[in-house]
Structures are given as structure tokens and as C-alpha cells.
């Protein structure tokens, strides 16, 4: 992990966010509406499937997810969604983003 990169929280995203309906999906990710339990603020939760082994072609390598998080953290632009938080479990990395 590079300096300034978000710590991937090893907690359950559902402990902190209420997860709502699916907003969209792609080959390796599903985006759902979510609400932060402590504030009621609305966000988008991007559930990215992690690659389970080096030989697997399914899912995204952790290094690629780390790169996406790093870029989002460093980028502030009106046309790019704002990064809020990141969680990780055995199968997914969940990016919490501006909706």
C-alpha cells in the first residue's frame, strides 16, 4: 500500500451502511444505493469482486483496486465522483462513493 492510501477496513460495510437497490452492474462490480447509518447521508456502494487466485481470470486483482482507490483519493473534480470510504471482506472490496 502506498503512502496516503486509504486503509481497507476489515469490517462489514452493512454494519455502517444500509444497502439499497442496485443502481448498475458490470463484469466485476455491482453498484448499490446506500445510506450511512450514523448520518443518514446517501452514497453509492461499489462492490468489486476480488480475484481469488493468481491463475483465476474472474474478479479484479487487489493491486488494481488499490490503484483505483488511490486515484479517487487524489482527484477532486466536479465531474468525478468523490471517494468516501473503503471496506474489504473475503470476496469483495466495497468502495463508498458520492452518489
DSSP file (Angstrom, degrees, kcal/mol; ACC not computed):
  #  RESIDUE AA STRUCTURE BP1 BP2  ACC     N-H-->O    O-->H-N    N-H-->O    O-->H-N    TCO  KAPPA ALPHA  PHI   PSI    X-CA   Y-CA   Z-CA
    1    1 A X              0   0    0      0, 0.0     2,-0.1     0, 0.0     3,-0.1   0.000 360.0 360.0 360.0 134.6    0.0    0.0    0.0
    2    2 A X    >   -     0   0    0      1,-0.1     3,-1.8    64,-0.1     0, 0.0  -0.435 360.0 -80.0 -86.8 162.6    1.4    3.4   -0.9
    3    3 A X  T 3  S+     0   0    0      1,-0.3    -1,-0.1    -2,-0.1     3,-0.1  -0.303 116.0  21.4 -60.5 139.6    1.5    6.4    1.4
    4    4 A X  T 3  S+     0   0    0      1,-0.3    -1,-0.3    -3,-0.1     2,-0.2   0.413  90.3 135.6  84.7  -2.6   -1.7    8.3    1.6
    5    5 A X    <   -     0   0    0     -3,-1.8    -1,-0.3     1,-0.1    65,-0.1  -0.549  61.4-103.6 -81.5 145.2   -3.8    5.3    0.5
    6    6 A X        -     0   0    0     -2,-0.2     2,-0.4    60,-0.1    -1,-0.1  -0.341  32.8-114.0 -64.5 143.4   -7.0    4.5    2.4
    7    7 A X        -     0   0    0      1,-0.1     2,-1.0    -6,-0.0    79,-0.3  -0.679  26.8-125.0 -75.7 128.0   -6.9    1.6    4.8
    8    8 A X        -     0   0    0     -2,-0.4    79,-0.2    79,-0.1     2,-0.2  -0.676  30.4-132.2 -75.7 107.3   -9.2   -1.1    3.5
    9    9 A X  B     -a   87   0A   0     77,-2.0    79,-2.9    -2,-1.0     2,-0.5  -0.431   7.0-148.7 -68.0 128.0  -11.4   -1.6    6.6
   10   10 A X        +     0   0    0     -2,-0.2     2,-0.3    77,-0.2    -1,-0.1  -0.209  65.1 104.9 -90.5  43.4  -11.8   -5.2    7.5
   11   11 A X  S    S-     0   0    0     -2,-0.5     2,-0.6    78,-0.0    77,-0.3  -0.761  83.6 -91.1-118.4 165.4  -15.3   -4.6    8.8
   12   12 A X    >   -     0   0    0     -2,-0.3     3,-2.1     1,-0.2     4,-0.5  -0.679  26.0-146.9 -81.5 121.7  -18.7   -5.4    7.4
   13   13 A X  G >> S+     0   0    0     -2,-0.6     4,-1.9     1,-0.3     3,-1.6   0.838  97.4  64.6 -56.2 -34.0  -19.9   -2.5    5.3
   14   14 A X  G 34 S+     0   0    0      1,-0.3    -1,-0.3     2,-0.2     5,-0.1   0.676  90.1  66.0 -66.7 -16.8  -23.5   -3.4    6.4
   15   15 A X  G <4 S+     0   0    0     -3,-2.1    -1,-0.3     1,-0.2    -2,-0.2   0.748 116.7  26.0 -71.6 -22.3  -22.6   -2.5   10.0
   16   16 A X  T <4 S+     0   0    0     -3,-1.6    21,-2.7    -4,-0.5    22,-0.5   0.586 124.1  44.4-115.8 -18.1  -22.1    1.1    8.9
   17   17 A X  E  <  -B   36   0A   0     -4,-1.9     2,-0.6    19,-0.3    19,-0.2  -0.983  67.7-133.4-134.0 141.1  -24.4    1.5    5.9
   18   18 A X  E     -B   35   0A   0     17,-2.8    17,-2.1    -2,-0.4     2,-0.4  -0.848  32.3-140.6 -87.0 125.9  -27.9    0.4    4.9
   19   19 A X  E     +B   34   0A   0     -2,-0.6    15,-0.3    15,-0.2     3,-0.1  -0.764  25.0 179.3 -95.9 131.2  -27.7   -1.1    1.5
   20   20 A X  E     -     0   0A   0     13,-4.0     3,-0.1    -2,-0.4    -1,-0.1  -0.001  36.9 -28.4-108.6-147.6  -30.5   -0.3   -1.0
   21   21 A X  E     -     0   0A   0      1,-0.1    12,-2.6    11,-0.1    -1,-0.3  -0.210  66.9 -95.0 -73.9 158.5  -31.3   -1.2   -4.6
   22   22 A X  E     -B   32   0A   0     10,-0.2    10,-0.3     1,-0.1    -1,-0.1  -0.535  32.0-175.1 -71.7 133.7  -28.9   -1.9   -7.4
   23   23 A X  E     -     0   0A   0      8,-3.6     2,-0.3     1,-0.4     9,-0.2   0.685  64.0 -31.8-100.0 -26.2  -28.0    1.1   -9.5
   24   24 A X  E     -B   31   0A   0      7,-1.6     7,-3.1     2,-0.0    -1,-0.4  -0.965  53.9-149.6-180.0 168.2  -25.9   -0.7  -12.1
   25   25 A X  E     -B   30   0A   0     -2,-0.3     5,-0.2     5,-0.2     2,-0.2  -0.989   7.9-177.6-153.5 159.3  -23.5   -3.5  -12.7
   26   26 A X        -     0   0    0      3,-3.0    -2,-0.0    -2,-0.3     3,-0.0  -0.652  54.1 -67.7-138.9-164.1  -20.6   -4.6  -14.9
   27   27 A X  S    S+     0   0    0     -2,-0.2    32,-0.1     1,-0.2     3,-0.0   0.877 129.1  12.6 -63.0 -39.3  -18.4   -7.6  -15.4
   28   28 A X  S    S+     0   0    0      1,-0.1    21,-2.8    30,-0.1     2,-0.3   0.295 122.3  52.6-124.0   9.0  -16.7   -7.4  -11.9
   29   29 A X  E     - C   0  48A   0     19,-0.2    -3,-3.0    30,-0.1     2,-0.4  -0.994  50.2-159.2-148.7 153.1  -18.8   -4.9   -9.9
   30   30 A X  E     -BC  25  47A   0     17,-1.8    17,-3.2    -2,-0.3     2,-0.5  -0.996  15.6-150.5-127.8 135.4  -22.3   -4.1   -8.7
   31   31 A X  E     +BC  24  46A   0     -7,-3.1    -8,-3.6    -2,-0.4    -7,-1.6  -0.928  18.5 179.3-110.3 129.3  -23.2   -0.6   -7.6
   32   32 A X  E     -BC  22  45A   0     13,-2.6    13,-3.5    -2,-0.5   -10,-0.2  -0.937  32.0-110.1-127.4 149.8  -26.0   -0.1   -5.0
   33   33 A X  E     + C   0  44A   0    -12,-2.6   -13,-4.0    -2,-0.3     2,-0.3  -0.520  44.3 178.1 -70.3 143.4  -27.5    2.9   -3.3
   34   34 A X  E     -BC  19  43A   0      9,-2.6     9,-3.1   -15,-0.3     2,-0.4  -0.980  23.3-144.7-147.3 160.7  -26.6    3.1    0.4
   35   35 A X  E     -BC  18  42A   0    -17,-2.1   -17,-2.8    -2,-0.3     2,-0.4  -0.994  25.1-121.3-128.5 130.7  -27.2    5.3    3.4
   36   36 A X  E >>  -B   17   0A   0      5,-2.8     4,-3.4    -2,-0.4     3,-0.6  -0.577  20.1-146.3 -70.1 123.3  -24.6    5.9    6.2
   37   37 A X  T 34 S+     0   0    0    -21,-2.7    -1,-0.2    -2,-0.4   -20,-0.1   0.857  93.9  51.6 -62.2 -37.3  -26.3    4.8    9.4
   38   38 A X  T 34 S+     0   0    0    -22,-0.5    -1,-0.2     1,-0.2   -21,-0.1   0.764 129.1  15.8 -74.4 -24.6  -24.6    7.5   11.6
   39   39 A X  T <4 S-     0   0    0     -3,-0.6    -2,-0.2     2,-0.1    -1,-0.2   0.610  88.9-127.3-122.6 -20.5  -25.6   10.4    9.4
   40   40 A X     <  +     0   0    0     -4,-3.4    -3,-0.1     1,-0.3     2,-0.1   0.466  56.7 151.5  79.5   1.1  -28.4    9.3    7.1
   41   41 A X        -     0   0    0     -5,-0.2    -5,-2.8    -6,-0.1     2,-0.4  -0.376  43.9-123.8 -68.8 145.3  -26.3   10.6    4.1
   42   42 A X  E     +C   35   0A   0     -7,-0.2    57,-0.5    -3,-0.1     2,-0.2  -0.733  38.6 158.6 -95.6 137.2  -26.8    8.8    0.8
   43   43 A X  E     -CD  34  98A   0     -9,-3.1    -9,-2.6    -2,-0.4     2,-0.4  -0.817  39.5-108.0-140.0 178.0  -23.9    7.3   -1.1
   44   44 A X  E     -CD  33  97A   0     53,-3.0    53,-3.3    -2,-0.2     2,-0.6  -0.969  25.0-151.7-112.6 133.5  -23.2    4.7   -3.8
   45   45 A X  E     -CD  32  96A   0    -13,-3.5   -13,-2.6    -2,-0.4     2,-0.8  -0.930   5.2-159.2-107.8 117.7  -21.5    1.4   -2.7
   46   46 A X  E     -CD  31  95A   0     49,-3.2    49,-2.4    -2,-0.6     2,-0.8  -0.863   4.6-158.9 -99.8 108.7  -19.4   -0.2   -5.5
   47   47 A X  E     -CD  30  94A   0    -17,-3.2   -17,-1.8    -2,-0.8     2,-0.5  -0.793  10.7-167.7 -90.5 108.4  -19.0   -4.0   -4.7
   48   48 A X  E     -CD  29  93A   0     45,-3.2    45,-2.1    -2,-0.8     2,-0.3  -0.871  19.2-128.8-103.2 123.1  -15.9   -5.1   -6.6
   49   49 A X  E     - D   0  92A   0    -21,-2.8    11,-2.6    -2,-0.5     2,-0.2  -0.544  24.8-136.1 -69.9 126.4  -15.3   -8.9   -6.8
   50   50 A X  B     -f   60   0B   0     41,-2.9     2,-0.3    -2,-0.3    11,-0.2  -0.591  20.0-109.2 -82.9 145.2  -11.8   -9.8   -5.8
   51   51 A X        -     0   0    0      9,-2.2    11,-0.2    -2,-0.2     8,-0.2  -0.603  26.5-154.4 -69.7 129.5   -9.7  -12.2   -7.8
   52   52 A X        +     0   0    0      6,-0.5     2,-0.3    -2,-0.3    -1,-0.1   0.696  69.2  10.6 -86.2 -20.3   -9.4  -15.3   -5.6
   53   53 A X  S >  S-     0   0    0      5,-0.3     3,-0.8     1,-0.1    -1,-0.1  -0.984  73.8-110.7-152.9 161.1   -6.2  -16.7   -7.1
   54   54 A X  T 3  S+     0   0    0     -2,-0.3    -1,-0.1     1,-0.2     7,-0.0   0.840 118.2  49.7 -61.4 -33.6   -3.3  -15.6   -9.4
   55   55 A X  T 3  S+     0   0    0     -3,-0.0    -1,-0.2     2,-0.0     2,-0.1   0.648  90.5 101.5 -82.4 -14.5   -4.4  -18.1  -12.0
   56   56 A X    <   -     0   0    0     -3,-0.8    -5,-0.1     1,-0.1    -3,-0.0  -0.400  52.9-164.3 -72.2 145.2   -8.1  -17.0  -11.9
   57   57 A X        +     0   0    0     -2,-0.1     2,-0.4     3,-0.0    -1,-0.1   0.438  66.1  93.5-101.8  -4.7   -9.5  -14.7  -14.7
   58   58 A X  S    S+     0   0    0     -5,-0.1    -6,-0.5     2,-0.1    -5,-0.3  -0.731  80.1   9.9 -93.3 136.6  -12.5  -13.9  -12.6
   59   59 A X  S    S-     0   0    0     -2,-0.4     2,-0.4    -8,-0.2    -9,-0.3  -0.205  89.8 -68.2  89.8 177.5  -12.5  -10.8  -10.4
   60   60 A X  B     -f   50   0B   0    -11,-2.6    -9,-2.2   -32,-0.2    -2,-0.1  -0.886  44.8-112.7-113.2 136.0  -10.1   -7.9  -10.1
   61   61 A X    >>  -     0   0    0     -2,-0.4     4,-1.6   -11,-0.2     3,-0.7  -0.378  25.5-123.1 -64.2 143.7   -6.6   -8.0   -8.7
   62   62 A X  H 3> S+     0   0    0      1,-0.2     4,-2.9     2,-0.2     5,-0.2   0.863 111.2  59.8 -56.9 -37.9   -6.2   -6.2   -5.3
   63   63 A X  H 3> S+     0   0    0      1,-0.2     4,-2.0     2,-0.2    -1,-0.2   0.875 104.6  49.8 -60.1 -37.4   -3.4   -4.0   -6.9
   64   64 A X  H <> S+     0   0    0     -3,-0.7     4,-2.0     2,-0.2    -1,-0.2   0.881 111.3  48.2 -69.0 -37.8   -5.9   -2.8   -9.5
   65   65 A X  H  X S+     0   0    0     -4,-1.6     4,-2.5     2,-0.2    -2,-0.2   0.916 110.2  52.0 -67.3 -42.8   -8.4   -1.9   -6.8
   66   66 A X  H  X S+     0   0    0     -4,-2.9     4,-2.6     1,-0.2    -2,-0.2   0.893 108.6  51.7 -59.3 -39.9   -5.8   -0.2   -4.7
   67   67 A X  H  X S+     0   0    0     -4,-2.0     4,-2.5    -5,-0.2    -1,-0.2   0.918 109.2  49.4 -64.2 -43.2   -4.8    1.9   -7.8
   68   68 A X  H  X S+     0   0    0     -4,-2.0     4,-2.5     2,-0.2    -2,-0.2   0.925 112.7  47.5 -61.1 -44.8   -8.5    2.9   -8.3
   69   69 A X  H  X S+     0   0    0     -4,-2.5     4,-2.5     2,-0.2    -2,-0.2   0.924 111.5  50.9 -61.9 -44.9   -8.8    4.0   -4.7
   70   70 A X  H  X S+     0   0    0     -4,-2.6     4,-1.6     1,-0.2    -2,-0.2   0.915 111.7  46.9 -60.4 -44.9   -5.6    5.9   -4.8
   71   71 A X  H  X S+     0   0    0     -4,-2.5     4,-1.0     1,-0.2    -1,-0.2   0.928 112.3  49.7 -63.7 -45.4   -6.6    7.8   -7.9
   72   72 A X  H  < S+     0   0    0     -4,-2.5    11,-0.5     1,-0.2     3,-0.5   0.888 109.2  52.7 -61.9 -38.9  -10.1    8.6   -6.4
   73   73 A X  H  < S+     0   0    0     -4,-2.5    -1,-0.2     1,-0.2    -2,-0.2   0.863 113.5  43.0 -63.4 -35.8   -8.5    9.9   -3.2
   74   74 A X  H  < S+     0   0    0     -4,-1.6     2,-0.5    -5,-0.2    -1,-0.2   0.563  99.9  85.4 -88.8  -9.2   -6.2   12.2   -5.1
   75   75 A X     <  +     0   0    0     -4,-1.0     2,-0.5    -3,-0.5     8,-0.3  -0.831  44.7 173.2-104.9 125.5   -8.8   13.5   -7.6
   76   76 A X        +     0   0    0     -2,-0.5     2,-0.3     6,-0.1     5,-0.1  -0.931  24.5 137.2-127.7 108.0  -11.1   16.4   -6.8
   77   77 A X    >   -     0   0    0     -2,-0.5     3,-1.8     3,-0.5    -2,-0.0  -0.992  58.8-122.7-151.8 143.3  -13.2   17.4   -9.8
   78   78 A X  T 3  S+     0   0    0     -2,-0.3     4,-0.1     1,-0.3    -1,-0.1   0.764 113.1  48.4 -58.7 -27.0  -16.8   18.3  -10.4
   79   79 A X  T 3  S+     0   0    0      2,-0.1     2,-0.4    -3,-0.0    -1,-0.3   0.307 100.4  74.5 -99.8   8.8  -17.2   15.6  -13.0
   80   80 A X  S <  S-     0   0    0     -3,-1.8    -3,-0.5    -8,-0.0    -1,-0.0  -0.984  87.2-112.1-123.8 130.7  -15.6   12.8  -11.0
   81   81 A X        -     0   0    0     -2,-0.4     2,-0.4     1,-0.1    -6,-0.1  -0.244  34.2-116.0 -60.3 146.9  -17.4   11.1   -8.0
   82   82 A X        -     0   0    0     -4,-0.1    16,-2.7    -6,-0.1     2,-0.2  -0.704  21.7-125.7 -89.2 133.3  -15.8   11.7   -4.6
   83   83 A X  E     + E   0  97A   0    -11,-0.5    14,-0.2    -2,-0.4     3,-0.1  -0.565  33.3 168.3 -74.1 137.2  -14.3    8.8   -2.7
   84   84 A X  E     -     0   0A   0     12,-2.8     2,-0.3     1,-0.4    13,-0.2   0.726  55.4 -22.7-117.2 -45.5  -15.8    8.4    0.9
   85   85 A X  E     - E   0  96A   0     11,-1.6    11,-3.0   -79,-0.0    -1,-0.4  -0.973  47.4-141.6-162.8 166.2  -14.7    5.1    2.4
   86   86 A X  E     - E   0  95A   0    -79,-0.3   -77,-2.0    -2,-0.3     2,-0.3  -0.989  13.7-177.1-145.4 135.8  -13.5    1.5    1.5
   87   87 A X  E     -aE   9  94A   0      7,-2.3     7,-3.0    -2,-0.3     2,-0.4  -0.895   7.5-159.0-126.9 156.0  -14.3   -1.9    3.1
   88   88 A X  E     + E   0  93A   0    -79,-2.9     5,-0.2   -77,-0.3     2,-0.2  -1.000  13.8 166.8-140.1 137.3  -12.9   -5.3    2.4
   89   89 A X        -     0   0    0      3,-2.8   -78,-0.0    -2,-0.4   -77,-0.0  -0.652  57.2 -75.2-129.0-167.4  -14.2   -8.9    3.1
   90   90 A X  S    S+     0   0    0     -2,-0.2     3,-0.1     1,-0.2    -2,-0.0   0.823 126.9  20.2 -63.4 -31.9  -13.2  -12.3    1.8
   91   91 A X  S    S+     0   0    0      1,-0.1   -41,-2.9   -42,-0.1     2,-0.3   0.674 121.5  38.2-112.4 -21.6  -14.8  -11.9   -1.7
   92   92 A X  E     -D   49   0A   0    -43,-0.2    -3,-2.8     2,-0.0     2,-0.4  -0.909  51.4-147.0-134.6 155.6  -15.3   -8.1   -2.3
   93   93 A X  E     -DE  48  88A   0    -45,-2.1   -45,-3.2    -2,-0.3     2,-0.6  -0.991  26.6-153.3-112.3 132.7  -13.9   -4.7   -1.8
   94   94 A X  E     -DE  47  87A   0     -7,-3.0    -7,-2.3    -2,-0.4     2,-0.5  -0.928   5.5-162.4-113.7 115.1  -16.6   -2.1   -1.3
   95   95 A X  E     -DE  46  86A   0    -49,-2.4   -49,-3.2    -2,-0.6     2,-0.6  -0.836   8.7-150.4 -93.5 127.7  -15.9    1.5   -2.4
   96   96 A X  E     +DE  45  85A   0    -11,-3.0   -12,-2.8    -2,-0.5   -11,-1.6  -0.895  29.2 174.4 -99.4 120.1  -18.3    4.0   -0.8
   97   97 A X  E     -DE  44  83A   0    -53,-3.3   -53,-3.0    -2,-0.6   -14,-0.2  -0.821  38.3 -83.8-128.1 158.9  -18.6    6.9   -3.3
   98   98 A X  E      D   43   0A   0    -16,-2.7   -55,-0.2    -2,-0.3    -1,-0.1  -0.324 360.0 360.0 -55.6 141.6  -20.6   10.1   -3.8
   99   99 A X              0   0    0    -57,-0.5    -1,-0.1   -18,-0.1   -56,-0.1   0.422 360.0 360.0 -96.2 360.0  -23.9    9.4   -5.4
